[in-house]
Amino acid sequence: MQVPLDISFHNIDNSDWAKDEIRDQVGKLEAIYERMTSCRVRVDLRADNPNHSIPPVVRIEIGIPGRNDIVVAHEPERLQRKFQRPDLHNAINEAFRIAGIQLAELKRKLTDHKAAGQHEAANEFRGQIAEITAADDFGFLLTKEGSLLYFHRNAILSGEFDKLRRGDEVTYVEALGDTGPIATKVRVKAAE
């Protein structure tokens, strides 16, 4: 993750075992979707009763590049219906179980979308090199619409990055990167 894990406790004692459990669960989420940029976990005991049978709410906010945050939070009543005596351990596991399902579904949708688009020639566009910063391994393409599109050295499929010059014609596929549209699958047009 780009941002360190943020764990906070409200109206409930801060416990080391709960922090360790949350860290383990976040590690499992990262294994499902390695492009997570941030994760904030808030444990909040919003209400209590004399026999302390109301479990805390565990709220998880997961930052995903190019998408809205995934937010998971449950109400205590749900845990009380599912478990006979719900506690913090149940609350943490249930919240992270739901977050894992949502991340896996997002990953499946993105993978299906990419797979469907990989075989379509209609996704490939023509452009030309507008700027190269060889020392930093990136450059910009000029699209047919006249806008600039970032690309990285690793996006070059044919041709050599170090030999690219301003004005060289290329084909590329536009994709959504961490900060917006980028050029991928860049192929340098062979000289005729």
KAHU-V560465 format. One record per residue. N is the residue number from 1. BURIAL is # if it has 24 or more other C-alpha atoms within 12 Angstrom, else .. Layout:
# KAHU-V560465
n->[N,N]
burial->[BURIAL,BURIAL]
This chain:
# KAHU-V560465
n->[1,2,3,4,5,6,7,8,9,10,11,12,13,14,15,16,17,18,19,20,21,22,23,24,25,26,27,28,29,30,31,32,33,34,35,36,37,38,39,40,41,42,43,44,45,46,47,48,49,50,51,52,53,54,55,56,57,58,59,60,61,62,63,64,65,66,67,68,69,70,71,72,73,74,75,76,77,78,79,80,81,82,83,84,85,86,87,88,89,90,91,92,93,94,95,96,97,98,99,100,101,102,103,104,105,106,107,108,109,110,111,112,113,114,115,116,117,118,119,120,121,122,123,124,125,126,127,128,129,130,131,132,133,134,135,136,137,138,139,140,141,142,143,144,145,146,147,148,149,150,151,152,153,154,155,156,157,158,159,160,161,162,163,164,165,166,167,168,169,170,171,172,173,174,175,176,177,178,179,180,181,182,183,184,185,186,187,188,189,190,191,192]
burial->[.,.,.,.,#,#,#,#,#,.,.,.,.,.,.,.,.,#,#,.,.,#,#,.,#,#,.,.,#,#,.,.,#,.,#,#,#,#,#,#,#,#,#,#,#,.,.,.,.,.,.,.,.,#,#,#,#,#,#,#,#,#,#,#,.,.,.,.,.,#,#,#,#,#,#,#,.,.,#,.,.,.,.,.,.,#,#,#,#,#,#,#,#,#,#,#,#,#,#,#,.,#,#,.,.,#,.,.,.,.,.,.,.,.,.,.,.,.,.,.,.,.,.,.,#,#,#,#,#,#,#,#,.,.,.,.,.,#,#,#,#,#,#,.,.,.,.,.,#,#,#,#,#,.,#,#,.,.,.,.,#,.,.,#,.,.,.,#,#,#,#,#,#,#,#,.,.,.,.,.,.,#,#,#,#,#,#,#,.,.,.,.]
